Amino acid sequence: MVTNNLTTLVIGASGATGKELVNQLILRGQNVKVIVRPLTKIPDRWETNKSISIIKANVSEIEVNEIAN
């Protein structure tokens, strides 16, 4: 397992490939920030996982500081 202070941004995390990518990153000890559409269903375990930050928004409406923080 790799642990570090880096965070991986996953856009489109609610799709099949995105979900698998997030799961693999978490298994490897990565911090993950995901962007999903506001009404998209995401796995319940993501809501409680401290390694995952969730941004519910359309990509075109996100401010740079939302991604950076």
Secondary structure, DSSP 8 states (H G I E B T S, - for coil): ----S-EEEEETTTSHHHHHHHHHHHHTT-EEEEEE-TT----HHHHH-TTEEEEES-GGG--HHHHH-
